[in-house]
Amino acid sequence: MTGTVDTDLHPGVDVVCLGESMVTFLPSLPGRLADVPSFARTIGGAESNVACALAAAGHTVKWVSRVGADGFGDHLVDAIAAYGVDTSGVCRDPDRPTGIYFRTATDRATDAHEVAYYRAGSAASAMAPGTLSYDDLWAGRVLHVSGITAALSDDCLALMRELTARAPGRPLLSFDVNHRPGLWRDGSGARVLLDLARGADLVFVGEDEAAEAWGLHGGDAIRAALPEPTTLVVKRGSAGATVYERNAGGAGASVHGGAGASVHGGAAGGVGSDGVAGGVEGGGVEGGGVEAGGVAGGAVLGGDTVTSVPALRVDVVAPVGAGDAFAAGFLSATLRGLPAAARLRHGHLTAAATLTVPGDLGTPPSRADADRLVDLDPAAWGTLRLGPGWTAATEQEVRTP
């Protein structure tokens, strides 16, 4: 069935997430970093965000990484484990520090946004082939990674090239492009990320980042440049998300068993340009996106089934982490074998939970509440408007436009 994942080869863990997590300092007040009087400590990291959201949704999840043998490393491991994530695959580095960063309260899409990273030479940047156990990396039904890891060091890039090489027995490889130009000082990021994405089974990419990195405009152009993944999710900001899913029998990547094999469960779904109602990372905020609550789905294009789902309207508190939440919601629905439109809606809802809180991690709706909202008819879906506290609201409150 489309949208399912093989449970026979990797029965133990639902998802393994590999990548750096950092201690994050959030400002107590808006303004320039130079003017912020104090900061609150939290955690942040694309892959650990996905891990925490999936664990909160009831899945078994393992996070694999490296942190320093320092207090910040202790905090990261404890905080992520508190979500129910297995952290036994995290290595402690006695010689390198845990990465940290500070950011302003403004949206990443604005010129006023500032981020100060202290991650050069971090413990995670020492991840390399041979330093991590494949017993950990291949322990799940899905291995989720992102392009951020590839940018951390030459060793990290070598590891990512190894993981995106198709091999018999590899779990379904989920890859979030996460193009961060500032991390690629030599300007090679766009080319490298395209190569890595071609080795994945399920790819998440924003329409805006594809335009910036690759000069590609629109989902069809992105799919033409990325024919190899079984599933391609193009996030379209306030317009919603579109998933391109190869029909059974199509040539291409294997999820479980090497190149050319049929893809077991070809996952995937569309995402809003940045992954959520109104868009992640600042697209569409308050009124963005639901001009029609319906689903444009089932169209067959070049051997793909193409499904689009409109974004929700969300009163955004902070956009950081919403793309990771979208990926978590989509992967959760994929693990449950749900159809493409439902996977996209679950992605939008999980992202909305993060958009409506200040930090990188929101409390997702319960599975029962999420399923109820996903099952709304197109008109009711189109009237939803979600704000702070919506995951704890009553049914009537959530339904009120």
KEMAR-213236 format. One record per residue (C-alpha): residue in one letter; x, y, z; residue number from 1. Coordinates in steps of 0.25 Angstrom, whole numbers. Example, Ala and Ser with C-alpha at 12.3 -4.5 7.8 and 13.67 -1.06 7.14 Angstrom:
<sites>
@aa: A u: 49 v: -18 w: 31 i: 1
@aa: S u: 55 v: -4 w: 29 i: 2
</sites>
This chain:
<sites>
@aa: M u: 0 v: 0 w: 0 i: 1
@aa: T u: 5 v: 14 w: -3 i: 2
@aa: G u: 10 v: 21 w: 9 i: 3
@aa: T u: 13 v: 9 w: 17 i: 4
@aa: V u: 27 v: 6 w: 22 i: 5
@aa: D u: 33 v: -8 w: 23 i: 6
@aa: T u: 32 v: -14 w: 37 i: 7
@aa: D u: 39 v: -27 w: 34 i: 8
@aa: L u: 53 v: -22 w: 32 i: 9
@aa: H u: 54 v: -12 w: 43 i: 10
@aa: P u: 44 v: -16 w: 54 i: 11
@aa: G u: 50 v: -10 w: 66 i: 12
@aa: V u: 49 v: 6 w: 65 i: 13
@aa: D u: 40 v: 14 w: 56 i: 14
@aa: V u: 49 v: 25 w: 53 i: 15
@aa: V u: 64 v: 28 w: 55 i: 16
@aa: C u: 68 v: 43 w: 54 i: 17
@aa: L u: 83 v: 47 w: 51 i: 18
@aa: G u: 88 v: 61 w: 53 i: 19
@aa: E u: 93 v: 72 w: 62 i: 20
@aa: S u: 85 v: 78 w: 73 i: 21
@aa: M u: 89 v: 91 w: 80 i: 22
@aa: V u: 85 v: 98 w: 93 i: 23
@aa: T u: 77 v: 110 w: 88 i: 24
@aa: F u: 76 v: 123 w: 95 i: 25
@aa: L u: 63 v: 130 w: 93 i: 26
@aa: P u: 62 v: 145 w: 96 i: 27
@aa: S u: 53 v: 151 w: 107 i: 28
@aa: L u: 50 v: 163 w: 99 i: 29
@aa: P u: 49 v: 167 w: 84 i: 30
@aa: G u: 61 v: 175 w: 79 i: 31
@aa: R u: 75 v: 174 w: 74 i: 32
@aa: L u: 84 v: 163 w: 81 i: 33
@aa: A u: 92 v: 175 w: 86 i: 34
@aa: D u: 80 v: 180 w: 93 i: 35
@aa: V u: 74 v: 167 w: 99 i: 36
@aa: P u: 75 v: 167 w: 114 i: 37
@aa: S u: 74 v: 152 w: 116 i: 38
@aa: F u: 71 v: 139 w: 109 i: 39
@aa: A u: 63 v: 126 w: 113 i: 40
@aa: R u: 70 v: 113 w: 110 i: 41
@aa: T u: 64 v: 102 w: 101 i: 42
@aa: I u: 68 v: 92 w: 91 i: 43
@aa: G u: 68 v: 93 w: 76 i: 44
@aa: G u: 73 v: 84 w: 64 i: 45
@aa: A u: 65 v: 80 w: 52 i: 46
@aa: E u: 66 v: 65 w: 53 i: 47
@aa: S u: 65 v: 65 w: 69 i: 48
@aa: N u: 52 v: 74 w: 67 i: 49
@aa: V u: 47 v: 63 w: 58 i: 50
@aa: A u: 50 v: 52 w: 68 i: 51
@aa: C u: 44 v: 59 w: 79 i: 52
@aa: A u: 31 v: 62 w: 71 i: 53
@aa: L u: 30 v: 48 w: 67 i: 54
@aa: A u: 32 v: 43 w: 81 i: 55
@aa: A u: 21 v: 52 w: 86 i: 56
@aa: A u: 12 v: 46 w: 76 i: 57
@aa: G u: 14 v: 32 w: 81 i: 58
@aa: H u: 25 v: 27 w: 72 i: 59
@aa: T u: 38 v: 19 w: 76 i: 60
@aa: V u: 49 v: 28 w: 72 i: 61
@aa: K u: 64 v: 28 w: 74 i: 62
@aa: W u: 73 v: 41 w: 73 i: 63
@aa: V u: 88 v: 38 w: 68 i: 64
@aa: S u: 98 v: 49 w: 69 i: 65
@aa: R u: 110 v: 54 w: 77 i: 66
@aa: V u: 110 v: 65 w: 88 i: 67
@aa: G u: 121 v: 70 w: 97 i: 68
@aa: A u: 125 v: 64 w: 111 i: 69
@aa: D u: 120 v: 77 w: 117 i: 70
@aa: G u: 108 v: 83 w: 124 i: 71
@aa: F u: 101 v: 87 w: 111 i: 72
@aa: G u: 102 v: 73 w: 106 i: 73
@aa: D u: 96 v: 68 w: 118 i: 74
@aa: H u: 84 v: 77 w: 117 i: 75
@aa: L u: 82 v: 73 w: 102 i: 76
@aa: V u: 82 v: 58 w: 105 i: 77
@aa: D u: 73 v: 60 w: 117 i: 78
@aa: A u: 63 v: 69 w: 110 i: 79
@aa: I u: 62 v: 60 w: 98 i: 80
@aa: A u: 61 v: 48 w: 106 i: 81
@aa: A u: 50 v: 54 w: 114 i: 82
@aa: Y u: 41 v: 54 w: 101 i: 83
@aa: G u: 43 v: 39 w: 101 i: 84
@aa: V u: 54 v: 38 w: 91 i: 85
@aa: D u: 64 v: 28 w: 92 i: 86
@aa: T u: 78 v: 35 w: 93 i: 87
@aa: S u: 86 v: 22 w: 95 i: 88
@aa: G u: 93 v: 25 w: 81 i: 89
@aa: V u: 98 v: 39 w: 85 i: 90
@aa: C u: 113 v: 39 w: 87 i: 91
@aa: R u: 120 v: 48 w: 97 i: 92
@aa: D u: 133 v: 56 w: 92 i: 93
@aa: P u: 143 v: 59 w: 103 i: 94
@aa: D u: 150 v: 69 w: 94 i: 95
@aa: R u: 140 v: 77 w: 86 i: 96
@aa: P u: 128 v: 85 w: 92 i: 97
@aa: T u: 113 v: 84 w: 90 i: 98
@aa: G u: 108 v: 95 w: 80 i: 99
@aa: I u: 100 v: 107 w: 85 i: 100
@aa: Y u: 93 v: 118 w: 78 i: 101
@aa: F u: 86 v: 131 w: 81 i: 102
@aa: R u: 74 v: 137 w: 73 i: 103
@aa: T u: 65 v: 149 w: 73 i: 104
@aa: A u: 50 v: 148 w: 74 i: 105
@aa: T u: 48 v: 153 w: 59 i: 106
@aa: D u: 44 v: 145 w: 47 i: 107
@aa: R u: 56 v: 139 w: 39 i: 108
@aa: A u: 50 v: 145 w: 27 i: 109
@aa: T u: 52 v: 159 w: 32 i: 110
@aa: D u: 65 v: 167 w: 31 i: 111
@aa: A u: 64 v: 169 w: 46 i: 112
@aa: H u: 66 v: 155 w: 50 i: 113
@aa: E u: 79 v: 151 w: 56 i: 114
@aa: V u: 85 v: 138 w: 59 i: 115
@aa: A u: 99 v: 136 w: 66 i: 116
@aa: Y u: 104 v: 122 w: 65 i: 117
@aa: Y u: 115 v: 116 w: 73 i: 118
@aa: R u: 116 v: 102 w: 66 i: 119
@aa: A u: 130 v: 102 w: 59 i: 120
@aa: G u: 138 v: 91 w: 64 i: 121
@aa: S u: 126 v: 85 w: 71 i: 122
@aa: A u: 125 v: 70 w: 76 i: 123
@aa: A u: 115 v: 68 w: 65 i: 124
@aa: S u: 124 v: 73 w: 54 i: 125
@aa: A u: 133 v: 61 w: 57 i: 126
@aa: M u: 122 v: 51 w: 52 i: 127
@aa: A u: 129 v: 43 w: 41 i: 128
@aa: P u: 128 v: 29 w: 34 i: 129
@aa: G u: 132 v: 19 w: 44 i: 130
@aa: T u: 129 v: 28 w: 56 i: 131
@aa: L u: 115 v: 24 w: 58 i: 132
@aa: S u: 109 v: 10 w: 59 i: 133
@aa: Y u: 100 v: 5 w: 47 i: 134
@aa: D u: 93 v: -4 w: 58 i: 135
@aa: D u: 88 v: 10 w: 62 i: 136
@aa: L u: 87 v: 17 w: 49 i: 137
@aa: W u: 79 v: 5 w: 42 i: 138
@aa: A u: 71 v: 1 w: 55 i: 139
@aa: G u: 58 v: 8 w: 50 i: 140
@aa: R u: 48 v: 7 w: 39 i: 141
@aa: V u: 52 v: 21 w: 35 i: 142
@aa: L u: 65 v: 28 w: 36 i: 143
@aa: H u: 63 v: 43 w: 35 i: 144
@aa: V u: 74 v: 53 w: 32 i: 145
@aa: S u: 75 v: 67 w: 27 i: 146
@aa: G u: 85 v: 75 w: 18 i: 147
@aa: I u: 89 v: 83 w: 31 i: 148
@aa: T u: 98 v: 71 w: 35 i: 149
@aa: A u: 105 v: 71 w: 22 i: 150
@aa: A u: 110 v: 86 w: 24 i: 151
@aa: L u: 116 v: 84 w: 37 i: 152
@aa: S u: 129 v: 78 w: 33 i: 153
@aa: D u: 136 v: 70 w: 22 i: 154
@aa: D u: 135 v: 58 w: 31 i: 155
@aa: C u: 120 v: 60 w: 32 i: 156
@aa: L u: 118 v: 62 w: 17 i: 157
@aa: A u: 126 v: 48 w: 15 i: 158
@aa: L u: 116 v: 42 w: 25 i: 159
@aa: M u: 104 v: 48 w: 18 i: 160
@aa: R u: 109 v: 43 w: 4 i: 161
@aa: E u: 111 v: 29 w: 10 i: 162
@aa: L u: 97 v: 29 w: 16 i: 163
@aa: T u: 90 v: 34 w: 3 i: 164
@aa: A u: 97 v: 23 w: -5 i: 165
@aa: R u: 86 v: 12 w: -8 i: 166
@aa: A u: 89 v: -1 w: -1 i: 167
@aa: P u: 82 v: -14 w: 1 i: 168
@aa: G u: 75 v: -13 w: 15 i: 169
@aa: R u: 75 v: 2 w: 16 i: 170
@aa: P u: 63 v: 7 w: 24 i: 171
@aa: L u: 54 v: 17 w: 16 i: 172
@aa: L u: 63 v: 29 w: 16 i: 173
@aa: S u: 56 v: 43 w: 18 i: 174
@aa: F u: 63 v: 55 w: 15 i: 175
@aa: D u: 60 v: 69 w: 18 i: 176
@aa: V u: 68 v: 79 w: 9 i: 177
@aa: N u: 69 v: 90 w: 19 i: 178
@aa: H u: 77 v: 99 w: 10 i: 179
@aa: R u: 85 v: 108 w: 20 i: 180
@aa: P u: 94 v: 117 w: 11 i: 181
@aa: G u: 101 v: 123 w: 23 i: 182
@aa: L u: 107 v: 109 w: 26 i: 183
@aa: W u: 113 v: 107 w: 13 i: 184
@aa: R u: 124 v: 116 w: 12 i: 185
@aa: D u: 130 v: 111 w: -1 i: 186
@aa: G u: 117 v: 112 w: -8 i: 187
@aa: S u: 116 v: 97 w: -11 i: 188
@aa: G u: 103 v: 95 w: -3 i: 189
@aa: A u: 93 v: 95 w: -15 i: 190
@aa: R u: 100 v: 85 w: -23 i: 191
@aa: V u: 103 v: 76 w: -11 i: 192
@aa: L u: 89 v: 76 w: -6 i: 193
@aa: L u: 83 v: 73 w: -20 i: 194
@aa: D u: 93 v: 61 w: -20 i: 195
@aa: L u: 89 v: 56 w: -6 i: 196
@aa: A u: 74 v: 58 w: -9 i: 197
@aa: R u: 75 v: 49 w: -21 i: 198
@aa: G u: 80 v: 37 w: -12 i: 199
@aa: A u: 68 v: 38 w: -3 i: 200
@aa: D u: 54 v: 31 w: -3 i: 201
@aa: L u: 46 v: 43 w: 2 i: 202
@aa: V u: 50 v: 57 w: 1 i: 203
@aa: F u: 44 v: 70 w: 7 i: 204
@aa: V u: 48 v: 83 w: 0 i: 205
@aa: G u: 42 v: 97 w: 0 i: 206
@aa: E u: 38 v: 103 w: -13 i: 207
@aa: D u: 45 v: 116 w: -8 i: 208
@aa: E u: 58 v: 109 w: -5 i: 209
@aa: A u: 58 v: 101 w: -18 i: 210
@aa: A u: 57 v: 114 w: -25 i: 211
@aa: E u: 69 v: 120 w: -17 i: 212
@aa: A u: 78 v: 108 w: -17 i: 213
@aa: W u: 75 v: 102 w: -31 i: 214
@aa: G u: 68 v: 113 w: -39 i: 215
@aa: L u: 56 v: 104 w: -40 i: 216
@aa: H u: 42 v: 110 w: -40 i: 217
@aa: G u: 30 v: 101 w: -37 i: 218
@aa: G u: 27 v: 87 w: -33 i: 219
@aa: D u: 28 v: 81 w: -47 i: 220
@aa: A u: 42 v: 87 w: -49 i: 221
@aa: I u: 47 v: 82 w: -36 i: 222
@aa: R u: 42 v: 68 w: -39 i: 223
@aa: A u: 48 v: 68 w: -52 i: 224
@aa: A u: 62 v: 71 w: -45 i: 225
@aa: L u: 59 v: 60 w: -35 i: 226
@aa: P u: 53 v: 48 w: -42 i: 227
@aa: E u: 60 v: 38 w: -33 i: 228
@aa: P u: 53 v: 39 w: -19 i: 229
@aa: T u: 40 v: 31 w: -19 i: 230
@aa: T u: 33 v: 42 w: -12 i: 231
@aa: L u: 36 v: 57 w: -13 i: 232
@aa: V u: 29 v: 67 w: -4 i: 233
@aa: V u: 29 v: 81 w: -9 i: 234
@aa: K u: 25 v: 92 w: 2 i: 235
@aa: R u: 18 v: 104 w: -4 i: 236
@aa: G u: 17 v: 113 w: 8 i: 237
@aa: S u: 3 v: 119 w: 9 i: 238
@aa: A u: -2 v: 112 w: -3 i: 239
@aa: G u: 0 v: 98 w: 4 i: 240
@aa: A u: 8 v: 86 w: 0 i: 241
@aa: T u: 9 v: 77 w: -12 i: 242
@aa: V u: 14 v: 62 w: -12 i: 243
@aa: Y u: 19 v: 55 w: -24 i: 244
@aa: E u: 18 v: 40 w: -22 i: 245
@aa: R u: 23 v: 30 w: -32 i: 246
@aa: N u: 13 v: 20 w: -36 i: 247
@aa: A u: 15 v: 5 w: -34 i: 248
@aa: G u: 24 v: -1 w: -44 i: 249
@aa: G u: 31 v: 12 w: -48 i: 250
@aa: A u: 46 v: 11 w: -49 i: 251
@aa: G u: 55 v: 17 w: -38 i: 252
@aa: A u: 60 v: 17 w: -24 i: 253
@aa: S u: 58 v: 6 w: -14 i: 254
@aa: V u: 54 v: 8 w: 0 i: 255
@aa: H u: 57 v: -6 w: 4 i: 256
@aa: G u: 67 v: -14 w: -5 i: 257
@aa: G u: 76 v: -6 w: -14 i: 258
@aa: A u: 74 v: 2 w: -26 i: 259
@aa: G u: 64 v: -2 w: -36 i: 260
@aa: A u: 55 v: -10 w: -26 i: 261
@aa: S u: 41 v: -6 w: -24 i: 262
@aa: V u: 39 v: 4 w: -13 i: 263
@aa: H u: 33 v: -2 w: -1 i: 264
@aa: G u: 23 v: 9 w: 4 i: 265
@aa: G u: 27 v: 20 w: -5 i: 266
@aa: A u: 24 v: 31 w: 6 i: 267
@aa: A u: 22 v: 45 w: 4 i: 268
@aa: G u: 13 v: 57 w: 4 i: 269
@aa: G u: 13 v: 71 w: 1 i: 270
@aa: V u: 16 v: 82 w: 10 i: 271
@aa: G u: 14 v: 97 w: 10 i: 272
@aa: S u: 25 v: 105 w: 5 i: 273
@aa: D u: 32 v: 104 w: 18 i: 274
@aa: G u: 24 v: 94 w: 24 i: 275
@aa: V u: 11 v: 99 w: 31 i: 276
@aa: A u: -1 v: 107 w: 31 i: 277
@aa: G u: 3 v: 120 w: 26 i: 278
@aa: G u: 16 v: 115 w: 23 i: 279
@aa: V u: 28 v: 112 w: 32 i: 280
@aa: E u: 39 v: 121 w: 34 i: 281
@aa: G u: 31 v: 133 w: 32 i: 282
@aa: G u: 22 v: 131 w: 20 i: 283
@aa: G u: 7 v: 134 w: 20 i: 284
@aa: V u: 5 v: 136 w: 35 i: 285
@aa: E u: -9 v: 141 w: 39 i: 286
@aa: G u: -18 v: 139 w: 28 i: 287
@aa: G u: -9 v: 131 w: 19 i: 288
@aa: G u: -14 v: 120 w: 11 i: 289
@aa: V u: -27 v: 114 w: 11 i: 290
@aa: E u: -35 v: 119 w: 0 i: 291
@aa: A u: -41 v: 106 w: -3 i: 292
@aa: G u: -41 v: 95 w: 8 i: 293
@aa: G u: -41 v: 84 w: -3 i: 294
@aa: V u: -31 v: 75 w: -7 i: 295
@aa: A u: -26 v: 75 w: -21 i: 296
@aa: G u: -21 v: 60 w: -22 i: 297
@aa: G u: -20 v: 48 w: -31 i: 298
@aa: A u: -15 v: 55 w: -43 i: 299
@aa: V u: -5 v: 46 w: -51 i: 300
@aa: L u: 7 v: 53 w: -57 i: 301
@aa: G u: 19 v: 47 w: -63 i: 302
@aa: G u: 17 v: 34 w: -55 i: 303
@aa: D u: 14 v: 41 w: -42 i: 304
@aa: T u: 2 v: 43 w: -34 i: 305
@aa: V u: 1 v: 57 w: -30 i: 306
@aa: T u: -7 v: 62 w: -18 i: 307
@aa: S u: -8 v: 76 w: -12 i: 308
@aa: V u: -14 v: 81 w: 1 i: 309
@aa: P u: -16 v: 95 w: 5 i: 310
@aa: A u: -9 v: 101 w: 17 i: 311
@aa: L u: -17 v: 105 w: 30 i: 312
@aa: R u: -18 v: 119 w: 35 i: 313
@aa: V u: -9 v: 120 w: 47 i: 314
@aa: D u: -7 v: 132 w: 57 i: 315
@aa: V u: 8 v: 130 w: 57 i: 316
@aa: V u: 16 v: 133 w: 70 i: 317
@aa: A u: 30 v: 128 w: 64 i: 318
@aa: P u: 32 v: 121 w: 51 i: 319
@aa: V u: 45 v: 114 w: 55 i: 320
@aa: G u: 44 v: 99 w: 55 i: 321
@aa: A u: 31 v: 98 w: 47 i: 322
@aa: G u: 37 v: 91 w: 36 i: 323
@aa: D u: 43 v: 80 w: 45 i: 324
@aa: A u: 29 v: 79 w: 51 i: 325
@aa: F u: 23 v: 77 w: 37 i: 326
@aa: A u: 33 v: 66 w: 34 i: 327
@aa: A u: 29 v: 59 w: 47 i: 328
@aa: G u: 14 v: 60 w: 45 i: 329
@aa: F u: 16 v: 55 w: 31 i: 330
@aa: L u: 25 v: 43 w: 35 i: 331
@aa: S u: 16 v: 39 w: 46 i: 332
@aa: A u: 4 v: 38 w: 37 i: 333
@aa: T u: 13 v: 30 w: 27 i: 334
@aa: L u: 17 v: 20 w: 38 i: 335
@aa: R u: 2 v: 18 w: 40 i: 336
@aa: G u: 0 v: 16 w: 25 i: 337
@aa: L u: -10 v: 28 w: 23 i: 338
@aa: P u: -13 v: 33 w: 9 i: 339
@aa: A u: -5 v: 45 w: 3 i: 340
@aa: A u: -15 v: 56 w: 6 i: 341
@aa: A u: -16 v: 51 w: 21 i: 342
@aa: R u: -1 v: 51 w: 22 i: 343
@aa: L u: -1 v: 65 w: 17 i: 344
@aa: R u: -12 v: 70 w: 27 i: 345
@aa: H u: -4 v: 63 w: 38 i: 346
@aa: G u: 8 v: 71 w: 34 i: 347
@aa: H u: 1 v: 84 w: 34 i: 348
@aa: L u: -6 v: 81 w: 48 i: 349
@aa: T u: 8 v: 77 w: 55 i: 350
@aa: A u: 14 v: 89 w: 49 i: 351
@aa: A u: 3 v: 98 w: 54 i: 352
@aa: A u: 6 v: 93 w: 68 i: 353
@aa: T u: 20 v: 99 w: 67 i: 354
@aa: L u: 16 v: 111 w: 60 i: 355
@aa: T u: 8 v: 115 w: 72 i: 356
@aa: V u: 19 v: 114 w: 82 i: 357
@aa: P u: 32 v: 123 w: 84 i: 358
@aa: G u: 42 v: 111 w: 83 i: 359
@aa: D u: 45 v: 101 w: 73 i: 360
@aa: L u: 36 v: 90 w: 79 i: 361
@aa: G u: 21 v: 90 w: 81 i: 362
@aa: T u: 12 v: 80 w: 88 i: 363
@aa: P u: 5 v: 73 w: 76 i: 364
@aa: P u: -10 v: 70 w: 77 i: 365
@aa: S u: -13 v: 56 w: 82 i: 366
@aa: R u: -15 v: 46 w: 71 i: 367
@aa: A u: -30 v: 45 w: 73 i: 368
@aa: D u: -31 v: 61 w: 72 i: 369
@aa: A u: -22 v: 61 w: 60 i: 370
@aa: D u: -29 v: 50 w: 53 i: 371
@aa: R u: -43 v: 57 w: 55 i: 372
@aa: L u: -37 v: 70 w: 49 i: 373
@aa: V u: -31 v: 62 w: 37 i: 374
@aa: D u: -45 v: 56 w: 35 i: 375
@aa: L u: -52 v: 69 w: 33 i: 376
@aa: D u: -59 v: 72 w: 20 i: 377
@aa: P u: -52 v: 82 w: 11 i: 378
@aa: A u: -61 v: 94 w: 15 i: 379
@aa: A u: -58 v: 91 w: 30 i: 380
@aa: W u: -43 v: 89 w: 28 i: 381
@aa: G u: -43 v: 103 w: 21 i: 382
@aa: T u: -50 v: 110 w: 32 i: 383
@aa: L u: -40 v: 105 w: 43 i: 384
@aa: R u: -32 v: 116 w: 49 i: 385
@aa: L u: -22 v: 112 w: 60 i: 386
@aa: G u: -15 v: 121 w: 70 i: 387
@aa: P u: -7 v: 119 w: 83 i: 388
@aa: G u: -12 v: 108 w: 92 i: 389
@aa: W u: -20 v: 101 w: 81 i: 390
@aa: T u: -15 v: 87 w: 84 i: 391
@aa: A u: -22 v: 88 w: 98 i: 392
@aa: A u: -34 v: 95 w: 93 i: 393
@aa: T u: -48 v: 88 w: 93 i: 394
@aa: E u: -54 v: 83 w: 80 i: 395
@aa: Q u: -63 v: 95 w: 78 i: 396
@aa: E u: -52 v: 105 w: 81 i: 397
@aa: V u: -43 v: 98 w: 70 i: 398
@aa: R u: -54 v: 98 w: 60 i: 399
@aa: T u: -57 v: 113 w: 62 i: 400
@aa: P u: -52 v: 121 w: 50 i: 401
</sites>
